[in-house]
Amino acid sequence: MAKKAGITYEDIVRQVRAGDFKPIYCLMGEEPYYIDRISDYIVEQALTEDQRDFNLTILYGPQTTAEEVINAAKRYPMMAERQVVVVREAQGLPHKELLTFYAQKPLTSTILILCHKNGNLDGRTKLAGELRKAGIVFESPKLYDRELPSFVTSYVRRKGLEIAPDACQILCEHVGADLNRLASELDKLILASSKGEGGQQPAARIDSQMIQDHIGISKEYNAFELVAALSVKDVMKANRIVKYFDSNPKNFALQPTLASIFKFFADLMLAYYAPVRSDDGIAAWLEQSTWQVRRNIIPAMRNYSATKVYAIIGEIRRTDAASKGVGGQKTSDGDLLKELVFQILH
């Protein structure tokens, strides 16, 4: 997970836990989750709490200069083996190329952490080359939607728990690829699992009922269940979910729902071209779990022809355009979804 530039998040955590600190860490990319976690973990492992008052310096790129960063990095630690200098929002640091000179000869008693978010440092620059020689350059890309279930499952397992496949999908569909928010919601569920409820033993498995109780996502009325109903052409269930969405606008957002429906039918179209048409073969082709494929894709392949799927994708795009005011019509989000679901099912 989060593999770029030859080193992973797990690699860095393993090195730091073993006391193998590098003089410079350049943590960059579109996904802030890993950047924040690595930065915080290095500080936690490199300095005890009482050492941080004098040996932890936190600077903010847009509010400082490269010269100030270099001066901070060149200081020696006080009553400690090392000091840590963290530059947050390093992408906003002016004249950051001046750090090249420090990177050529960094102090071994300083750990300099550059948190460069919302993009990568240009790898062709001299600064990037010197940072790689002196320490670690880690790239943290945004995860694709298909990678979110693996992130959730791994996160929960590290805490000694399991999560039901449907609960995992509901949470991923609801939160999307915001890993900080996803981790926060998972922490709520993990805490609830450890406490138990109503005098019961602590839960070892997170299920959809817990998602409903602690996150507020209905286990019956959500985009994941709507897609499941569409896949098997369950007209009553699909219409019941749409009616719930229309009656509860606070629990319904059209754009994420359209995104979920579009992703499903786009995957369904791809499934027709799978080299191996078995459950496992289609799962590998779509880079999904076999559970997902058996639950939604295989039934949908029996219920929809490729021609119909192509037409459905066109209807989804038209609905998306109408929701953004294209065509000048003012139709409520609930009515747009009703019309789309009707076109899909008939």
FENSUL-V893754 format. One record per helix or strand. SS is the DSSP state (H for helix, E for strand). FROM is the first residue (numbers start at 1). LEN is the number of residues. Records with the same first field share a line. If there is no record, write none. Layout:
# FENSUL-V893754
SS=FROM-LEN + FROM-LEN
This chain:
# FENSUL-V893754
E=4-1 + 7-1 + 24-6 + 56-5 + 65-1 + 83-6 + 94-1 + 110-8 + 119-1 + 136-4 + 162-2 + 205-2
H=9-9 + 32-15 + 49-7 + 61-3 + 66-8 + 90-3 + 96-9 + 126-9 + 145-14 + 165-11 + 179-17 + 208-8 + 223-9 + 235-13 + 249-3 + 254-18 + 279-8 + 290-14 + 306-18 + 333-13
